[in-house]
Amino acid sequence: MNRSYRLLMIVLVLFVSAGFLFARSIERETFVEPVDNAKEAEITFEMGLCEMDLSPGKADELIHVEAMYDADHFKPDFRVKRDTDKVYVYLNPRGDDKSDMDNIDSDDHYYDVKLSPEIPMNLNFEIGLGEHDMDLSGLKIERIHIESGLAETRLKLDKANPITAKSIDVETGLGEFYGEGLGYLRFERFDLECGLGEASVDFTGFEGDGEVNLSVGLGDLEIILPK
């Protein structure tokens, strides 16, 4: 056995050993809550270290979540509370786990979320790291509150909100926020606070009257007004 061959075998053994050492226990899980008699919903997402796509779903499913996560570090917490005609939904990908966050990759934690276009929604997002794409086209949006740390958050609409949104509130720290077609939300009030990160707000689709408050620290802010 020549020297080159022995070196190759050693490298292969080390590579395979490293694979076993850092292998992740990836699991998939589905959460579904029907609309039933709900007339309104308040949904809270505490999305720490993960990636998420959100878009309109089936009319009779209030929320449908396809989750993929590293079971060695995470266990999603999905809770529902019904109070007469209103439904409260809470989703936290990390659950109650407080394990070490070292060597955790957001690519291992992905959530595909679908929301019903049939009932008014109050949406709350607490976002840490990762990429989050939200297509709210056709959804009935009453209120949105977004707190984003280091994440990249993209929110878009290409058709008008069927109802008037009372308030849209976005706070971004070191991350990035890109809003496209925000005028289609038909909001009464829009607040954006951008710290050290980057934000772009495109108010295409807006008609009528609405209050807009924009605040930027040391970050960058791009504003696109409707033509």
N, C-alpha and C positions, 0 to 999 in steps of 0.2 A: 504494500500500500504506500504510494508516494506521498510526499509532504502536502502537496496541493489538495489531494483527495481527503487526507486527514483533516486539514483546515476546513474544507467544505462541510465535512460531517459535523465538526464541532459547531460551526455557524448554524447548521440546520437544527441541531439539538438545542442550542440556545434560543433560537427563534421559536421552536415549538414549545419549549419550556415557558418562554415569556408569554406565549399565547394562552397557555393554561393559567398562568399566574394572573393575567389581567383580563381574562374572559369575563364577560358580563352575562348576567342572567336576565335576558330580555323577555318580558311577558307582554301579552296583548289582552285587553279587556274592553268590554262594551258596556256603556251606561245609557239607558233610555228611560225617559220620563214622558208619559203621554200628556196631551193637553187636557183631556177629560172636560170638566166644567170650568176650567180656569178662564178668567177674564183679564188677568194681568199677571206679569211675572217680574220678579227681581232676581237677577242672576249675578253672583259674585264669583269672580275668577281670581284666585291667588296663584298666579303663574310665576313661580320662582325661577328655576333653571330648567327651561324647556323650550320647545318650539310649538307653535299652534297655528292652525288654519281655521278660520271661522267663516261660515257662509249660511245662506238660507237652506232650510231642509224641508221635510215633509210637513204638511199642514197639521196633521194629527199628532205629531211628535214635538212636544214642547222643547226638548233638547235631546240630541243624540250625540254621544261622544265615543269615538274610537281612540283608545289610549294605547300607547306603546311606552314602556318604561323599564328601567333597570331595577329589578325586584330586590337586588342586594342593598339598594339605598333608598328606594321609594316605594310607597304604597298609596295610590290615589285615595283621597277622601272625597266622596261624592254623597252629598246629603240633600234631602228634599223635605220641605215643610209646607203643608197646605193650610191656608187660613181662609175659610169661606171661598171667595172667588179668586184669591191671590195665591200665587205659588212662589216660594222662596227656594232657590237652588244655590248650592255652594259647591265649588270644585277647587280642590287644592291638590296638585299632582304629588306633592311631597307628603301629604297627610301629617301625622304627628311625628314622623321620623326626624331625629336630630343628629343623624350620623355625620361623619366627617365628609365634607364636600370636595375633598381633594380627588383628583383623577376622575371627576364626573364630567361627562360630555353631554351638552344639551341635545346633540344629535340622537342620543339614546332615549330621549324623552320627547315624544311627539303626540300631539292631541289634535284630532280632526273633529271639530265641533260644528254641528248643524242646529239651527234654531228655527222654530216655527214662524212663518210669516203671518200667522192668523191673529196673534194677540199682542197688545202693547208690551214693550220690554223696557225695564230699567236695568242697565248693564254697568257693572262695576269691575274694573280690571286693576289688579296690583301686579305689576310685571317687573321681574328682576333682570334676568339675562335671556338671550335667545332671540329668535326672529318670530314675530307675530303678525300674521296677515289676516285682516278682517274685511270681508266683503259684506256690507250691510244692505246691499241693494234689495229693495222690496220688503225689508223687515219694518215692523211698526216700532219705531224707536221713540220712547218718551223721554228718557234721560240716559246720558253716558258719563261715567267718571273714569278717567284713566290716570294712574300713577305709574310712571315708567322710570326705572333706574338706569341700567346700562343696556337695555334692550333696543332692538330695532323694531319699531312698531309701524305698520302700514294699515291705514284705514281708507276704504274707498266706497263710493256709491256711484251708480250710473243711472239711477232712476229715483224719482221723488219718494220721500217718506210718506206713507199713506196718512200719517197723523202729524201734528205739530210737535216737535221736540221742545220740551220745556227748557232744558239746559244741557250743554255739552261742556265738560270740564276736563282739560288735559294738563297734566303736570309731568314734565320730563326733566330728568337730571343730566347725567352724562351721556344718555343714549340719543337715539334718533327717532323722530316722529315725522311721518309723511301722511298728510291727509289729502285725498283726491276726491273732488266732487262733494265737498262738505256742504255746499249750499243746498244739495238735495235733501239734507236732514230737515230743512224747514224749521230751523231753531229759533227760539225766542231770545236765547242768550248763549254766547260762545266765549269761553275763557280758555286762554292758553298761557301757561307759564313755562318758559324754556330757560333752563339754567346754563350749564356749560356745554350742552350738547348741540344738536342740530335739529331744526324743525322746518317743515314746508307745509303751508296751509293753502289749499286751492278751494276757493269758494264758488267754483262753477256750479250752476244750477240754482243759485239763490234768487228768490223773488220775494217781494214784500219788505217787511221791516224786521230787523233783529239787532240786538246789541252785541258788539264784538269787543272783547278786551284782550289785548296781546301784551305780554311782558317777556322781555328777554334779558338775561344777565350777560355773561361773557360768551355766549354761544352765537350761533348763526340762525337767522330766521328769514325764510322766503315767503312772500305773500303773493298769491295770484287771485285777482279779482275777476268776477264774472264780466263777460263782454256785453 
